[in-house]
Amino acid sequence: MEKPTEKINIQVTRMGNRWIGVLTENDKEIDRMACFLKSDIGWICREMLRWYDKLGGDSAWAKSARKRQTETPKPRGKVLTKIQLTKS
């Protein structure tokens, strides 16, 4: 029996003094967020997955991220959304 494959992926890279996470679906960028503290990487990844699921994305991975978000309600440092990243 073949394992189901996820069509979404998150890749995190370091650029300057920021950590940038990119959510892709079938190699197409869906969302992008950045944080300044390494400890906030998990938070931004869960936040992107949460919004992907809220807006109708079909993924068990994203659905479970909505439940886990209550464990860490706020990031520790400054976080930038996709809109803030495109402005800068």
BAVEX-748987 format. One record per atom (N, C-alpha, C): x, y, z; residue in three letters. Coordinates in steps of 0.2 Angstrom, whole numbers, plus 2048, in hexadecimal, padded with zeros to 3 digits. Example, Ala and Ser with C-alpha at 12.3 -4.5 7.8 and 13.67 -1.06 7.14 Angstrom:
<sites>
8427E4827ALA/83E7EA827ALA/8427F0827ALA/8407F5823SER/8447FB824SER/840800827SER/
</sites>
This chain:
<sites>
8047FA800MET/800800800MET/804806800MET/80380B7FCGLU/8078117FBGLU/805816800GLU/80A81A803LYS/80881F807LYS/805825804LYS/801829807PRO/7FE82F803PRO/804834804PRO/8048387FFTHR/80983D7FETHR/8068447FFTHR/809848803GLU/80784F804GLU/8098537FEGLU/8048577FCLYS/80585C7F6LYS/8088637F9LYS/8088647FFILE/80B86A802ILE/812869805ILE/81686E805ASN/81C86D808ASN/81E87480BASN/822874810ILE/82587A813ILE/82D87A813ILE/83087F811GLN/83787F811GLN/839886814GLN/83E885819VAL/84088B81DVAL/84788C81BVAL/84989281ATHR/850894819THR/85289B81CTHR/85889B81DARG/85B8A1821ARG/85D8A681CARG/85A8AD81CMET/85C8B2818MET/85E8B881CMET/8648BA81CGLY/8668BF820GLY/8658BE828GLY/8618C282BASN/85F8C1832ASN/8588BE833ASN/8558BB82EARG/84F8B982EARG/84F8B182CARG/84A8AE82FTRP/8488A782DTRP/8428A8829TRP/8428A5822ILE/83C8A681EILE/83989F81CILE/83389E81EGLY/82F89881CGLY/82B899816GLY/82B894812VAL/82789480BVAL/82388E80BVAL/81C88F80BLEU/81788A80ALEU/816889803LEU/817883800THR/8158827F9THR/81087C7F8THR/80D87C7F3GLU/8088777F1GLU/8098757EAGLU/80B86F7E9ASN/80D86D7E2ASN/8128717DFASN/8178737E3ASP/81D8787E1ASP/81B87F7DFASP/8158817E1LYS/8128887E0LYS/81288B7E7LYS/8158917E8GLU/8158957EEGLU/80E8977F0GLU/80C8957F6ILE/8068967F9ILE/80689C7FEILE/80B89B803ASP/80C8A0808ASP/8138A180AASP/8158A680DARG/81C8A880FARG/81C8AC815ARG/8208AA81AMET/8208AE821MET/8278AE823MET/8298B3827ALA/8308B3829ALA/8308B5831ALA/8358B2834CYS/8368B483BCYS/83D8B583DCYS/83F8B9842PHE/8468BB844PHE/8498B6849PHE/8458B284CLEU/8478AD851LEU/8478A684FLEU/84C8A284FLYS/84B89B84DLYS/846897851LYS/844899857SER/83F89685BSER/838897858SER/83789C854ASP/83189D851ASP/82F89A84AASP/834896848ILE/833893841ILE/82D88E842ILE/82D88A847GLY/827886848GLY/820889848GLY/82088F84BTRP/81A89384BTRP/818896845TRP/81D898841ILE/81B89B83AILE/819895835ILE/81C88F836CYS/81A88A832CYS/813887834CYS/81188783AARG/80A88583CARG/80588A83AARG/80789183AGLU/803896838GLU/801896831GLU/80689482DMET/805894826MET/80088E824MET/802888828LEU/7FD882827LEU/7F6883829LEU/7F688782FARG/7EF889831ARG/7EB88D82CARG/7EE892829TRP/7EA896825TRP/7E989281ETRP/7ED88E81CTYR/7EC88A816TYR/7E6885817TYR/7E588281DASP/7E087E81FASP/7D988281FASP/7DA888823LYS/7D488D823LYS/7D188F81DLYS/7D5890818LEU/7D3892811LEU/7D288D80CLEU/7D188780FGLY/7CE88180BGLY/7D387C808GLY/7D987D80AGLY/7DF878808GLY/7DD87180BGLY/7DF86C807ASP/7DD865808ASP/7E386280AASP/7E5861811SER/7EA85E813SER/7E985C81BSER/7EB85681CALA/7EA853823ALA/7F0857827ALA/7F6858824TRP/7FB85B828TRP/7F986282ATRP/7F6866825ALA/7F386D827ALA/7EE86D82CALA/7E986882CLYS/7E4867830LYS/7E6866837LYS/7EB862838SER/7EE86083FSER/7F2866842SER/7F486B83DALA/7F8871840ALA/7F3875843ALA/7ED875841ARG/7E887A844ARG/7E787884CARG/7E787184DLYS/7E686F854LYS/7EC871858LYS/7F2870855ARG/7F8871859ARG/7F987885BARG/7F787D857GLN/7F8884858GLN/7F788785FGLN/7F2884862THR/7F1886869THR/7F688586ETHR/7FB88186CGLU/80187F871GLU/805885871GLU/80688986CTHR/80B88F86CTHR/807895869THR/80389886DPRO/7FE89D86APRO/8028A3867PRO/8088A5869LYS/80B8AB867LYS/8128AA865LYS/8158AD860PRO/81C8AC85EPRO/8208B0864PRO/8268AF864ARG/82B8B2869ARG/82D8B9867ARG/82F8B9860GLY/8328BF85DGLY/82D8C2858GLY/8308C6854LYS/82D8C984ELYS/82C8C4848LYS/8268C4846VAL/8248C0840VAL/8218C483AVAL/8238C3834LEU/8218C682ELEU/81D8C282ALEU/8178C4828THR/8138C1823THR/8148C281CTHR/8118BE817LYS/8138BF810LYS/8128C680ELYS/80D8CA810ILE/80B8D180EILE/8118D5811ILE/8138D4817GLN/8198D881AGLN/81F8D7816GLN/8208D1814LEU/8268CF810LEU/8268D2809LEU/8218D3806THR/8218D57FFTHR/8218DD800THR/81F8E0805LYS/8208E7806LYS/8288E9807LYS/82B8E580ASER/8328E780CSER/8378E4806SER/
</sites>
